Amino acid sequence: MDDRTSDSLDAEAIRAKLEALKSEHRDLDDVIDRLIEKPPFDQLQLQRLKKRKLGLKDQILRLESQLIPDIIA
């Protein structure tokens, strides 16, 4: 297997992981919205969900940056 084949497999794996993370991020959005709709709600649970969502966003951004080819300045 040459480097290009390996790179394309890596890129496909990254894209698949990105889709999974984005899906989980959207799901958390829905869960948070439903939680907030019905007061009183568990503030600690809300904080944990938002922290998890933020962590997912960081992972998404990190993976997206791996897909962008390096620009030689």
PQR file of N, CA, C, O and H, with PARSE charges and radii, in Angstrom:
ATOM      1  N   MET A   1       0.852  -1.182   0.000 -0.4000 1.5000
ATOM      2  CA  MET A   1       0.000   0.000   0.000 -0.0000 2.0000
ATOM      3  C   MET A   1       0.896   1.243   0.000  0.5500 1.7000
ATOM      4  O   MET A   1       1.784   1.383   0.842 -0.5500 1.4000
ATOM      5  N   ASP A   2       0.648   2.139  -0.958 -0.4000 1.5000
ATOM      6  CA  ASP A   2       1.468   3.347  -1.002 -0.0000 2.0000
ATOM      7  C   ASP A   2       0.898   4.422  -0.075  0.5500 1.7000
ATOM      8  O   ASP A   2      -0.177   4.257   0.502 -0.5500 1.4000
ATOM      9  H   ASP A   2      -0.073   2.025  -1.642  0.4000 1.0000
ATOM     10  N   ASP A   3       1.634   5.520   0.057 -0.4000 1.5000
ATOM     11  CA  ASP A   3       1.243   6.585   0.981 -0.0000 2.0000
ATOM     12  C   ASP A   3      -0.103   7.196   0.627  0.5500 1.7000
ATOM     13  O   ASP A   3      -0.899   7.511   1.512 -0.5500 1.4000
ATOM     14  H   ASP A   3       2.508   5.654  -0.411  0.4000 1.0000
ATOM     15  N   ARG A   4      -0.361   7.363  -0.671 -0.4000 1.5000
ATOM     16  CA  ARG A   4      -1.631   7.976  -1.072 -0.0000 2.0000
ATOM     17  C   ARG A   4      -2.811   7.110  -0.674  0.5500 1.7000
ATOM     18  O   ARG A   4      -3.832   7.631  -0.225 -0.5500 1.4000
ATOM     19  H   ARG A   4       0.285   7.107  -1.390  0.4000 1.0000
ATOM     20  N   THR A   5      -2.694   5.809  -0.828 -0.4000 1.5000
ATOM     21  CA  THR A   5      -3.773   4.901  -0.430 -0.0000 2.0000
ATOM     22  C   THR A   5      -3.968   4.966   1.071  0.5500 1.7000
ATOM     23  O   THR A   5      -5.100   5.016   1.553 -0.5500 1.4000
ATOM     24  H   THR A   5      -1.865   5.385  -1.192  0.4000 1.0000
ATOM     25  N   SER A   6      -2.890   4.965   1.798 -0.4000 1.5000
ATOM     26  CA  SER A   6      -2.942   5.070   3.248 -0.0000 2.0000
ATOM     27  C   SER A   6      -3.580   6.388   3.677  0.5500 1.7000
ATOM     28  O   SER A   6      -4.406   6.422   4.588 -0.5500 1.4000
ATOM     29  H   SER A   6      -1.970   4.925   1.406  0.4000 1.0000
ATOM     30  N   ASP A   7      -3.183   7.483   3.002 -0.4000 1.5000
ATOM     31  CA  ASP A   7      -3.743   8.799   3.319 -0.0000 2.0000
ATOM     32  C   ASP A   7      -5.238   8.842   3.051  0.5500 1.7000
ATOM     33  O   ASP A   7      -5.992   9.414   3.839 -0.5500 1.4000
ATOM     34  H   ASP A   7      -2.512   7.455   2.262  0.4000 1.0000
ATOM     35  N   SER A   8      -5.678   8.239   1.940 -0.4000 1.5000
ATOM     36  CA  SER A   8      -7.105   8.283   1.625 -0.0000 2.0000
ATOM     37  C   SER A   8      -7.897   7.446   2.618  0.5500 1.7000
ATOM     38  O   SER A   8      -9.024   7.801   2.963 -0.5500 1.4000
ATOM     39  H   SER A   8      -5.065   7.775   1.300  0.4000 1.0000
ATOM     40  N   LEU A   9      -7.322   6.334   3.084 -0.4000 1.5000
ATOM     41  CA  LEU A   9      -7.995   5.539   4.114 -0.0000 2.0000
ATOM     42  C   LEU A   9      -8.075   6.336   5.415  0.5500 1.7000
ATOM     43  O   LEU A   9      -9.101   6.333   6.095 -0.5500 1.4000
ATOM     44  H   LEU A   9      -6.406   6.046   2.803  0.4000 1.0000
ATOM     45  N   ASP A  10      -6.990   7.010   5.747 -0.4000 1.5000
ATOM     46  CA  ASP A  10      -6.997   7.845   6.946 -0.0000 2.0000
ATOM     47  C   ASP A  10      -8.044   8.946   6.824  0.5500 1.7000
ATOM     48  O   ASP A  10      -8.781   9.206   7.775 -0.5500 1.4000
ATOM     49  H   ASP A  10      -6.156   7.013   5.194  0.4000 1.0000
ATOM     50  N   ALA A  11      -8.115   9.586   5.678 -0.4000 1.5000
ATOM     51  CA  ALA A  11      -9.087  10.658   5.467 -0.0000 2.0000
ATOM     52  C   ALA A  11     -10.507  10.111   5.581  0.5500 1.7000
ATOM     53  O   ALA A  11     -11.378  10.765   6.154 -0.5500 1.4000
ATOM     54  H   ALA A  11      -7.516   9.374   4.906  0.4000 1.0000
ATOM     55  N   GLU A  12     -10.746   8.922   5.042 -0.4000 1.5000
ATOM     56  CA  GLU A  12     -12.083   8.315   5.141 -0.0000 2.0000
ATOM     57  C   GLU A  12     -12.428   7.997   6.591  0.5500 1.7000
ATOM     58  O   GLU A  12     -13.562   8.202   7.024 -0.5500 1.4000
ATOM     59  H   GLU A  12     -10.038   8.391   4.576  0.4000 1.0000
ATOM     60  N   ALA A  13     -11.456   7.501   7.333 -0.4000 1.5000
ATOM     61  CA  ALA A  13     -11.680   7.201   8.747 -0.0000 2.0000
ATOM     62  C   ALA A  13     -11.981   8.482   9.522  0.5500 1.7000
ATOM     63  O   ALA A  13     -12.849   8.500  10.396 -0.5500 1.4000
ATOM     64  H   ALA A  13     -10.534   7.335   6.981  0.4000 1.0000
ATOM     65  N   ILE A  14     -11.260   9.547   9.197 -0.4000 1.5000
ATOM     66  CA  ILE A  14     -11.492  10.836   9.858 -0.0000 2.0000
ATOM     67  C   ILE A  14     -12.888  11.355   9.519  0.5500 1.7000
ATOM     68  O   ILE A  14     -13.604  11.843  10.393 -0.5500 1.4000
ATOM     69  H   ILE A  14     -10.555   9.533   8.487  0.4000 1.0000
ATOM     70  N   ARG A  15     -13.271  11.247   8.242 -0.4000 1.5000
ATOM     71  CA  ARG A  15     -14.612  11.710   7.841 -0.0000 2.0000
ATOM     72  C   ARG A  15     -15.711  10.915   8.551  0.5500 1.7000
ATOM     73  O   ARG A  15     -16.716  11.486   8.977 -0.5500 1.4000
ATOM     74  H   ARG A  15     -12.689  10.851   7.531  0.4000 1.0000
ATOM     75  N   ALA A  16     -15.522   9.611   8.677 -0.4000 1.5000
ATOM     76  CA  ALA A  16     -16.510   8.772   9.361 -0.0000 2.0000
ATOM     77  C   ALA A  16     -16.618   9.171  10.830  0.5500 1.7000
ATOM     78  O   ALA A  16     -17.718   9.273  11.373 -0.5500 1.4000
ATOM     79  H   ALA A  16     -14.706   9.147   8.331  0.4000 1.0000
ATOM     80  N   LYS A  17     -15.479   9.394  11.464 -0.4000 1.5000
ATOM     81  CA  LYS A  17     -15.469   9.805  12.871 -0.0000 2.0000
ATOM     82  C   LYS A  17     -16.126  11.185  13.012  0.5500 1.7000
ATOM     83  O   LYS A  17     -16.871  11.430  13.961 -0.5500 1.4000
ATOM     84  H   LYS A  17     -14.585   9.310  11.023  0.4000 1.0000
ATOM     85  N   LEU A  18     -15.842  12.079  12.061 -0.4000 1.5000
ATOM     86  CA  LEU A  18     -16.448  13.415  12.073 -0.0000 2.0000
ATOM     87  C   LEU A  18     -17.968  13.323  12.026  0.5500 1.7000
ATOM     88  O   LEU A  18     -18.659  14.005  12.784 -0.5500 1.4000
ATOM     89  H   LEU A  18     -15.237  11.880  11.290  0.4000 1.0000
ATOM     90  N   GLU A  19     -18.484  12.486  11.144 -0.4000 1.5000
ATOM     91  CA  GLU A  19     -19.936  12.330  11.024 -0.0000 2.0000
ATOM     92  C   GLU A  19     -20.544  11.819  12.324  0.5500 1.7000
ATOM     93  O   GLU A  19     -21.599  12.286  12.752 -0.5500 1.4000
ATOM     94  H   GLU A  19     -17.923  11.932  10.529  0.4000 1.0000
ATOM     95  N   ALA A  20     -19.870  10.856  12.949 -0.4000 1.5000
ATOM     96  CA  ALA A  20     -20.364  10.310  14.218 -0.0000 2.0000
ATOM     97  C   ALA A  20     -20.370  11.389  15.305  0.5500 1.7000
ATOM     98  O   ALA A  20     -21.330  11.504  16.067 -0.5500 1.4000
ATOM     99  H   ALA A  20     -19.012  10.477  12.601  0.4000 1.0000
ATOM    100  N   LEU A  21     -19.297  12.175  15.372 -0.4000 1.5000
ATOM    101  CA  LEU A  21     -19.212  13.239  16.379 -0.0000 2.0000
ATOM    102  C   LEU A  21     -20.262  14.321  16.134  0.5500 1.7000
ATOM    103  O   LEU A  21     -20.885  14.811  17.075 -0.5500 1.4000
ATOM    104  H   LEU A  21     -18.517  12.082  14.753  0.4000 1.0000
ATOM    105  N   LYS A  22     -20.457  14.693  14.863 -0.4000 1.5000
ATOM    106  CA  LYS A  22     -21.451  15.717  14.539 -0.0000 2.0000
ATOM    107  C   LYS A  22     -22.857  15.232  14.885  0.5500 1.7000
ATOM    108  O   LYS A  22     -23.688  16.009  15.353 -0.5500 1.4000
ATOM    109  H   LYS A  22     -19.951  14.295  14.098  0.4000 1.0000
ATOM    110  N   SER A  23     -23.115  13.966  14.656 -0.4000 1.5000
ATOM    111  CA  SER A  23     -24.413  13.394  14.989 -0.0000 2.0000
ATOM    112  C   SER A  23     -24.637  13.436  16.502  0.5500 1.7000
ATOM    113  O   SER A  23     -25.709  13.823  16.968 -0.5500 1.4000
ATOM    114  H   SER A  23     -22.439  13.335  14.275  0.4000 1.0000
ATOM    115  N   GLU A  24     -23.617  13.036  17.261 -0.4000 1.5000
ATOM    116  CA  GLU A  24     -23.725  13.078  18.717 -0.0000 2.0000
ATOM    117  C   GLU A  24     -23.907  14.518  19.205  0.5500 1.7000
ATOM    118  O   GLU A  24     -24.667  14.766  20.141 -0.5500 1.4000
ATOM    119  H   GLU A  24     -22.746  12.723  16.883  0.4000 1.0000
ATOM    120  N   HIS A  25     -23.212  15.462  18.573 -0.4000 1.5000
ATOM    121  CA  HIS A  25     -23.323  16.878  18.928 -0.0000 2.0000
ATOM    122  C   HIS A  25     -24.765  17.358  18.719  0.5500 1.7000
ATOM    123  O   HIS A  25     -25.323  18.041  19.578 -0.5500 1.4000
ATOM    124  H   HIS A  25     -22.594  15.260  17.812  0.4000 1.0000
ATOM    125  N   ARG A  26     -25.368  16.998  17.570 -0.4000 1.5000
ATOM    126  CA  ARG A  26     -26.762  17.369  17.294 -0.0000 2.0000
ATOM    127  C   ARG A  26     -27.711  16.731  18.302  0.5500 1.7000
ATOM    128  O   ARG A  26     -28.652  17.370  18.773 -0.5500 1.4000
ATOM    129  H   ARG A  26     -24.914  16.443  16.872  0.4000 1.0000
ATOM    130  N   ASP A  27     -27.455  15.463  18.629 -0.4000 1.5000
ATOM    131  CA  ASP A  27     -28.295  14.771  19.608 -0.0000 2.0000
ATOM    132  C   ASP A  27     -28.236  15.463  20.963  0.5500 1.7000
ATOM    133  O   ASP A  27     -29.256  15.618  21.634 -0.5500 1.4000
ATOM    134  H   ASP A  27     -26.690  14.944  18.247  0.4000 1.0000
ATOM    135  N   LEU A  28     -27.038  15.877  21.361 -0.4000 1.5000
ATOM    136  CA  LEU A  28     -26.899  16.587  22.636 -0.0000 2.0000
ATOM    137  C   LEU A  28     -27.660  17.911  22.607  0.5500 1.7000
ATOM    138  O   LEU A  28     -28.258  18.310  23.606 -0.5500 1.4000
ATOM    139  H   LEU A  28     -26.209  15.751  20.816  0.4000 1.0000
ATOM    140  N   ASP A  29     -27.636  18.584  21.468 -0.4000 1.5000
ATOM    141  CA  ASP A  29     -28.417  19.813  21.308 -0.0000 2.0000
ATOM    142  C   ASP A  29     -29.885  19.549  21.617  0.5500 1.7000
ATOM    143  O   ASP A  29     -30.523  20.300  22.354 -0.5500 1.4000
ATOM    144  H   ASP A  29     -27.150  18.260  20.656  0.4000 1.0000
ATOM    145  N   ASP A  30     -30.406  18.478  21.044 -0.4000 1.5000
ATOM    146  CA  ASP A  30     -31.816  18.121  21.252 -0.0000 2.0000
ATOM    147  C   ASP A  30     -32.095  17.798  22.715  0.5500 1.7000
ATOM    148  O   ASP A  30     -33.100  18.239  23.272 -0.5500 1.4000
ATOM    149  H   ASP A  30     -29.888  17.868  20.445  0.4000 1.0000
ATOM    150  N   VAL A  31     -31.206  17.027  23.335 -0.4000 1.5000
ATOM    151  CA  VAL A  31     -31.381  16.649  24.739 -0.0000 2.0000
ATOM    152  C   VAL A  31     -31.373  17.897  25.618  0.5500 1.7000
ATOM    153  O   VAL A  31     -32.206  18.036  26.514 -0.5500 1.4000
ATOM    154  H   VAL A  31     -30.389  16.669  22.882  0.4000 1.0000
ATOM    155  N   ILE A  32     -30.432  18.801  25.361 -0.4000 1.5000
ATOM    156  CA  ILE A  32     -30.338  20.040  26.151 -0.0000 2.0000
ATOM    157  C   ILE A  32     -31.599  20.876  25.971  0.5500 1.7000
ATOM    158  O   ILE A  32     -32.143  21.395  26.945 -0.5500 1.4000
ATOM    159  H   ILE A  32     -29.755  18.688  24.633  0.4000 1.0000
ATOM    160  N   ASP A  33     -32.069  21.009  24.730 -0.4000 1.5000
ATOM    161  CA  ASP A  33     -33.292  21.779  24.478 -0.0000 2.0000
ATOM    162  C   ASP A  33     -34.488  21.192  25.219  0.5500 1.7000
ATOM    163  O   ASP A  33     -35.276  21.929  25.811 -0.5500 1.4000
ATOM    164  H   ASP A  33     -31.627  20.586  23.939  0.4000 1.0000
ATOM    165  N   ARG A  34     -34.626  19.863  25.188 -0.4000 1.5000
ATOM    166  CA  ARG A  34     -35.751  19.224  25.882 -0.0000 2.0000
ATOM    167  C   ARG A  34     -35.641  19.397  27.384  0.5500 1.7000
ATOM    168  O   ARG A  34     -36.649  19.593  28.064 -0.5500 1.4000
ATOM    169  H   ARG A  34     -33.986  19.264  24.707  0.4000 1.0000
ATOM    170  N   LEU A  35     -34.431  19.325  27.906 -0.4000 1.5000
ATOM    171  CA  LEU A  35     -34.209  19.468  29.347 -0.0000 2.0000
ATOM    172  C   LEU A  35     -34.617  20.874  29.808  0.5500 1.7000
ATOM    173  O   LEU A  35     -35.268  21.034  30.840 -0.5500 1.4000
ATOM    174  H   LEU A  35     -33.613  19.166  27.354  0.4000 1.0000
ATOM    175  N   ILE A  36     -34.230  21.877  29.036 -0.4000 1.5000
ATOM    176  CA  ILE A  36     -34.506  23.269  29.403 -0.0000 2.0000
ATOM    177  C   ILE A  36     -36.008  23.589  29.298  0.5500 1.7000
ATOM    178  O   ILE A  36     -36.506  24.454  30.020 -0.5500 1.4000
ATOM    179  H   ILE A  36     -33.701  21.747  28.198  0.4000 1.0000
ATOM    180  N   GLU A  37     -36.719  22.907  28.417 -0.4000 1.5000
ATOM    181  CA  GLU A  37     -38.149  23.175  28.209 -0.0000 2.0000
ATOM    182  C   GLU A  37     -38.999  22.871  29.434  0.5500 1.7000
ATOM    183  O   GLU A  37     -40.078  23.441  29.600 -0.5500 1.4000
ATOM    184  H   GLU A  37     -36.315  22.205  27.831  0.4000 1.0000
ATOM    185  N   LYS A  38     -38.516  21.971  30.298 -0.4000 1.5000
ATOM    186  CA  LYS A  38     -39.357  21.503  31.404 -0.0000 2.0000
ATOM    187  C   LYS A  38     -38.729  21.822  32.754  0.5500 1.7000
ATOM    188  O   LYS A  38     -38.145  20.950  33.398 -0.5500 1.4000
ATOM    189  H   LYS A  38     -37.640  21.508  30.163  0.4000 1.0000
ATOM    190  N   PRO A  39     -38.854  23.083  33.181 -0.5600 1.5000
ATOM    191  CA  PRO A  39     -38.330  23.425  34.508  0.2800 2.0000
ATOM    192  C   PRO A  39     -39.182  22.742  35.586  0.5500 1.7000
ATOM    193  O   PRO A  39     -40.349  22.462  35.316 -0.5500 1.4000
ATOM    194  N   PRO A  40     -38.686  22.468  36.750 -0.5600 1.5000
ATOM    195  CA  PRO A  40     -37.281  22.671  37.110  0.2800 2.0000
ATOM    196  C   PRO A  40     -36.425  21.552  36.508  0.5500 1.7000
ATOM    197  O   PRO A  40     -36.855  20.402  36.427 -0.5500 1.4000
ATOM    198  N   PHE A  41     -35.215  21.906  36.092 -0.4000 1.5000
ATOM    199  CA  PHE A  41     -34.323  20.906  35.537 -0.0000 2.0000
ATOM    200  C   PHE A  41     -33.054  20.838  36.364  0.5500 1.7000
ATOM    201  O   PHE A  41     -32.728  21.756  37.116 -0.5500 1.4000
ATOM    202  H   PHE A  41     -34.866  22.841  36.158  0.4000 1.0000
ATOM    203  N   ASP A  42     -32.352  19.737  36.210 -0.4000 1.5000
ATOM    204  CA  ASP A  42     -31.128  19.478  36.961 -0.0000 2.0000
ATOM    205  C   ASP A  42     -29.986  20.317  36.374  0.5500 1.7000
ATOM    206  O   ASP A  42     -29.491  20.040  35.282 -0.5500 1.4000
ATOM    207  H   ASP A  42     -32.617  18.991  35.599  0.4000 1.0000
ATOM    208  N   GLN A  43     -29.586  21.337  37.117 -0.4000 1.5000
ATOM    209  CA  GLN A  43     -28.539  22.248  36.654 -0.0000 2.0000
ATOM    210  C   GLN A  43     -27.215  21.520  36.430  0.5500 1.7000
ATOM    211  O   GLN A  43     -26.493  21.813  35.477 -0.5500 1.4000
ATOM    212  H   GLN A  43     -29.988  21.562  38.004  0.4000 1.0000
ATOM    213  N   LEU A  44     -26.901  20.569  37.313 -0.4000 1.5000
ATOM    214  CA  LEU A  44     -25.657  19.820  37.190 -0.0000 2.0000
ATOM    215  C   LEU A  44     -25.670  18.972  35.914  0.5500 1.7000
ATOM    216  O   LEU A  44     -24.674  18.910  35.192 -0.5500 1.4000
ATOM    217  H   LEU A  44     -27.488  20.330  38.087  0.4000 1.0000
ATOM    218  N   GLN A  45     -26.794  18.327  35.646 -0.4000 1.5000
ATOM    219  CA  GLN A  45     -26.909  17.534  34.422 -0.0000 2.0000
ATOM    220  C   GLN A  45     -26.754  18.421  33.191  0.5500 1.7000
ATOM    221  O   GLN A  45     -26.091  18.042  32.226 -0.5500 1.4000
ATOM    222  H   GLN A  45     -27.603  18.378  36.231  0.4000 1.0000
ATOM    223  N   LEU A  46     -27.367  19.603  33.229 -0.4000 1.5000
ATOM    224  CA  LEU A  46     -27.261  20.544  32.117 -0.0000 2.0000
ATOM    225  C   LEU A  46     -25.804  20.955  31.893  0.5500 1.7000
ATOM    226  O   LEU A  46     -25.338  21.004  30.754 -0.5500 1.4000
ATOM    227  H   LEU A  46     -27.906  19.911  34.013  0.4000 1.0000
ATOM    228  N   GLN A  47     -25.090  21.248  32.975 -0.4000 1.5000
ATOM    229  CA  GLN A  47     -23.673  21.629  32.861 -0.0000 2.0000
ATOM    230  C   GLN A  47     -22.849  20.498  32.257  0.5500 1.7000
ATOM    231  O   GLN A  47     -21.974  20.736  31.424 -0.5500 1.4000
ATOM    232  H   GLN A  47     -25.468  21.208  33.900  0.4000 1.0000
ATOM    233  N   ARG A  48     -23.132  19.264  32.682 -0.4000 1.5000
ATOM    234  CA  ARG A  48     -22.387  18.108  32.155 -0.0000 2.0000
ATOM    235  C   ARG A  48     -22.654  17.926  30.669  0.5500 1.7000
ATOM    236  O   ARG A  48     -21.735  17.651  29.898 -0.5500 1.4000
ATOM    237  H   ARG A  48     -23.842  19.071  33.358  0.4000 1.0000
ATOM    238  N   LEU A  49     -23.915  18.080  30.267 -0.4000 1.5000
ATOM    239  CA  LEU A  49     -24.266  17.934  28.856 -0.0000 2.0000
ATOM    240  C   LEU A  49     -23.583  19.009  28.013  0.5500 1.7000
ATOM    241  O   LEU A  49     -23.063  18.726  26.934 -0.5500 1.4000
ATOM    242  H   LEU A  49     -24.661  18.304  30.893  0.4000 1.0000
ATOM    243  N   LYS A  50     -23.590  20.236  28.511 -0.4000 1.5000
ATOM    244  CA  LYS A  50     -22.953  21.331  27.770 -0.0000 2.0000
ATOM    245  C   LYS A  50     -21.440  21.132  27.692  0.5500 1.7000
ATOM    246  O   LYS A  50     -20.825  21.437  26.670 -0.5500 1.4000
ATOM    247  H   LYS A  50     -24.013  20.467  29.388  0.4000 1.0000
ATOM    248  N   LYS A  51     -20.841  20.623  28.768 -0.4000 1.5000
ATOM    249  CA  LYS A  51     -19.400  20.364  28.763 -0.0000 2.0000
ATOM    250  C   LYS A  51     -19.074  19.266  27.755  0.5500 1.7000
ATOM    251  O   LYS A  51     -18.082  19.360  27.032 -0.5500 1.4000
ATOM    252  H   LYS A  51     -21.341  20.376  29.598  0.4000 1.0000
ATOM    253  N   ARG A  52     -19.907  18.222  27.707 -0.4000 1.5000
ATOM    254  CA  ARG A  52     -19.703  17.139  26.745 -0.0000 2.0000
ATOM    255  C   ARG A  52     -19.838  17.669  25.317  0.5500 1.7000
ATOM    256  O   ARG A  52     -19.064  17.304  24.432 -0.5500 1.4000
ATOM    257  H   ARG A  52     -20.712  18.146  28.295  0.4000 1.0000
ATOM    258  N   LYS A  53     -20.835  18.538  25.106 -0.4000 1.5000
ATOM    259  CA  LYS A  53     -21.060  19.122  23.784 -0.0000 2.0000
ATOM    260  C   LYS A  53     -19.856  19.962  23.357  0.5500 1.7000
ATOM    261  O   LYS A  53     -19.439  19.908  22.200 -0.5500 1.4000
ATOM    262  H   LYS A  53     -21.463  18.834  25.825  0.4000 1.0000
ATOM    263  N   LEU A  54     -19.307  20.724  24.274 -0.4000 1.5000
ATOM    264  CA  LEU A  54     -18.131  21.543  23.984 -0.0000 2.0000
ATOM    265  C   LEU A  54     -16.919  20.669  23.652  0.5500 1.7000
ATOM    266  O   LEU A  54     -16.141  20.987  22.752 -0.5500 1.4000
ATOM    267  H   LEU A  54     -19.645  20.767  25.214  0.4000 1.0000
ATOM    268  N   GLY A  55     -16.769  19.570  24.385 -0.4000 1.5000
ATOM    269  CA  GLY A  55     -15.686  18.631  24.101 -0.0000 2.0000
ATOM    270  C   GLY A  55     -15.820  18.029  22.711  0.5500 1.7000
ATOM    271  O   GLY A  55     -14.829  17.854  22.002 -0.5500 1.4000
ATOM    272  H   GLY A  55     -17.400  19.312  25.116  0.4000 1.0000
ATOM    273  N   LEU A  56     -17.062  17.712  22.325 -0.4000 1.5000
ATOM    274  CA  LEU A  56     -17.307  17.184  20.979 -0.0000 2.0000
ATOM    275  C   LEU A  56     -16.938  18.218  19.928  0.5500 1.7000
ATOM    276  O   LEU A  56     -16.327  17.890  18.912 -0.5500 1.4000
ATOM    277  H   LEU A  56     -17.866  17.854  22.901  0.4000 1.0000
ATOM    278  N   LYS A  57     -17.310  19.465  20.176 -0.4000 1.5000
ATOM    279  CA  LYS A  57     -16.997  20.540  19.227 -0.0000 2.0000
ATOM    280  C   LYS A  57     -15.482  20.664  19.041  0.5500 1.7000
ATOM    281  O   LYS A  57     -15.003  20.850  17.922 -0.5500 1.4000
ATOM    282  H   LYS A  57     -17.806  19.732  21.002  0.4000 1.0000
ATOM    283  N   ASP A  58     -14.735  20.561  20.139 -0.4000 1.5000
ATOM    284  CA  ASP A  58     -13.273  20.618  20.056 -0.0000 2.0000
ATOM    285  C   ASP A  58     -12.727  19.467  19.215  0.5500 1.7000
ATOM    286  O   ASP A  58     -11.840  19.665  18.385 -0.5500 1.4000
ATOM    287  H   ASP A  58     -15.124  20.410  21.047  0.4000 1.0000
ATOM    288  N   GLN A  59     -13.264  18.255  19.435 -0.4000 1.5000
ATOM    289  CA  GLN A  59     -12.821  17.095  18.658 -0.0000 2.0000
ATOM    290  C   GLN A  59     -13.152  17.277  17.182  0.5500 1.7000
ATOM    291  O   GLN A  59     -12.345  16.949  16.312 -0.5500 1.4000
ATOM    292  H   GLN A  59     -13.985  18.094  20.109  0.4000 1.0000
ATOM    293  N   ILE A  60     -14.343  17.802  16.902 -0.4000 1.5000
ATOM    294  CA  ILE A  60     -14.764  18.036  15.521 -0.0000 2.0000
ATOM    295  C   ILE A  60     -13.801  19.009  14.836  0.5500 1.7000
ATOM    296  O   ILE A  60     -13.339  18.753  13.724 -0.5500 1.4000
ATOM    297  H   ILE A  60     -14.999  18.069  17.608  0.4000 1.0000
ATOM    298  N   LEU A  61     -13.505  20.109  15.494 -0.4000 1.5000
ATOM    299  CA  LEU A  61     -12.591  21.107  14.918 -0.0000 2.0000
ATOM    300  C   LEU A  61     -11.192  20.527  14.686  0.5500 1.7000
ATOM    301  O   LEU A  61     -10.551  20.811  13.674 -0.5500 1.4000
ATOM    302  H   LEU A  61     -13.880  20.318  16.397  0.4000 1.0000
ATOM    303  N   ARG A  62     -10.735  19.716  15.633 -0.4000 1.5000
ATOM    304  CA  ARG A  62      -9.407  19.096  15.511 -0.0000 2.0000
ATOM    305  C   ARG A  62      -9.374  18.150  14.303  0.5500 1.7000
ATOM    306  O   ARG A  62      -8.412  18.162  13.535 -0.5500 1.4000
ATOM    307  H   ARG A  62     -11.256  19.485  16.454  0.4000 1.0000
ATOM    308  N   LEU A  63     -10.407  17.341  14.134 -0.4000 1.5000
ATOM    309  CA  LEU A  63     -10.454  16.411  13.006 -0.0000 2.0000
ATOM    310  C   LEU A  63     -10.594  17.153  11.681  0.5500 1.7000
ATOM    311  O   LEU A  63      -9.967  16.784  10.688 -0.5500 1.4000
ATOM    312  H   LEU A  63     -11.189  17.331  14.758  0.4000 1.0000
ATOM    313  N   GLU A  64     -11.422  18.203  11.670 -0.4000 1.5000
ATOM    314  CA  GLU A  64     -11.588  18.983  10.443 -0.0000 2.0000
ATOM    315  C   GLU A  64     -10.261  19.610  10.022  0.5500 1.7000
ATOM    316  O   GLU A  64      -9.958  19.693   8.832 -0.5500 1.4000
ATOM    317  H   GLU A  64     -11.932  18.503  12.477  0.4000 1.0000
ATOM    318  N   SER A  65      -9.482  20.044  10.991 -0.4000 1.5000
ATOM    319  CA  SER A  65      -8.191  20.652  10.651 -0.0000 2.0000
ATOM    320  C   SER A  65      -7.220  19.605  10.084  0.5500 1.7000
ATOM    321  O   SER A  65      -6.324  19.951   9.314 -0.5500 1.4000
ATOM    322  H   SER A  65      -9.728  19.976  11.958  0.4000 1.0000
ATOM    323  N   GLN A  66      -7.388  18.346  10.455 -0.4000 1.5000
ATOM    324  CA  GLN A  66      -6.542  17.283   9.905 -0.0000 2.0000
ATOM    325  C   GLN A  66      -6.873  17.012   8.445  0.5500 1.7000
ATOM    326  O   GLN A  66      -6.017  16.560   7.685 -0.5500 1.4000
ATOM    327  H   GLN A  66      -8.115  18.065  11.081  0.4000 1.0000
ATOM    328  N   LEU A  67      -8.110  17.286   8.051 -0.4000 1.5000
ATOM    329  CA  LEU A  67      -8.520  17.041   6.670 -0.0000 2.0000
ATOM    330  C   LEU A  67      -8.056  18.149   5.716  0.5500 1.7000
ATOM    331  O   LEU A  67      -7.964  17.942   4.507 -0.5500 1.4000
ATOM    332  H   LEU A  67      -8.805  17.654   8.669  0.4000 1.0000
ATOM    333  N   ILE A  68      -7.769  19.324   6.281 -0.4000 1.5000
ATOM    334  CA  ILE A  68      -7.327  20.443   5.455 -0.0000 2.0000
ATOM    335  C   ILE A  68      -5.837  20.286   5.197  0.5500 1.7000
ATOM    336  O   ILE A  68      -5.053  20.207   6.143 -0.5500 1.4000
ATOM    337  H   ILE A  68      -7.844  19.492   7.263  0.4000 1.0000
ATOM    338  N   PRO A  69      -5.431  20.240   3.926 -0.5600 1.5000
ATOM    339  CA  PRO A  69      -3.997  20.069   3.649  0.2800 2.0000
ATOM    340  C   PRO A  69      -3.182  21.253   4.165  0.5500 1.7000
ATOM    341  O   PRO A  69      -3.627  22.400   4.144 -0.5500 1.4000
ATOM    342  N   ASP A  70      -1.982  20.935   4.625 -0.4000 1.5000
ATOM    343  CA  ASP A  70      -1.103  21.999   5.102 -0.0000 2.0000
ATOM    344  C   ASP A  70      -0.733  22.924   3.949  0.5500 1.7000
ATOM    345  O   ASP A  70      -0.424  22.475   2.845 -0.5500 1.4000
ATOM    346  H   ASP A  70      -1.620  20.003   4.642  0.4000 1.0000
ATOM    347  N   ILE A  71      -0.769  24.207   4.226 -0.4000 1.5000
ATOM    348  CA  ILE A  71      -0.394  25.197   3.227 -0.0000 2.0000
ATOM    349  C   ILE A  71       1.037  25.629   3.520  0.5500 1.7000
ATOM    350  O   ILE A  71       1.354  26.097   4.613 -0.5500 1.4000
ATOM    351  H   ILE A  71      -1.019  24.571   5.123  0.4000 1.0000
ATOM    352  N   ILE A  72       1.879  25.462   2.532 -0.4000 1.5000
ATOM    353  CA  ILE A  72       3.276  25.848   2.710 -0.0000 2.0000
ATOM    354  C   ILE A  72       3.386  27.351   2.474  0.5500 1.7000
ATOM    355  O   ILE A  72       3.095  27.843   1.383 -0.5500 1.4000
ATOM    356  H   ILE A  72       1.621  25.082   1.643  0.4000 1.0000
ATOM    357  N   ALA A  73       3.804  28.065   3.497 -0.4000 1.5000
ATOM    358  CA  ALA A  73       3.874  29.524   3.390 -0.0000 2.0000
ATOM    359  C   ALA A  73       5.155  29.952   2.716  0.5500 1.7000
ATOM    360  O   ALA A  73       5.390  31.147   2.537 -0.5500 1.4000
ATOM    361  H   ALA A  73       4.040  27.665   4.383  0.4000 1.0000
TER
END
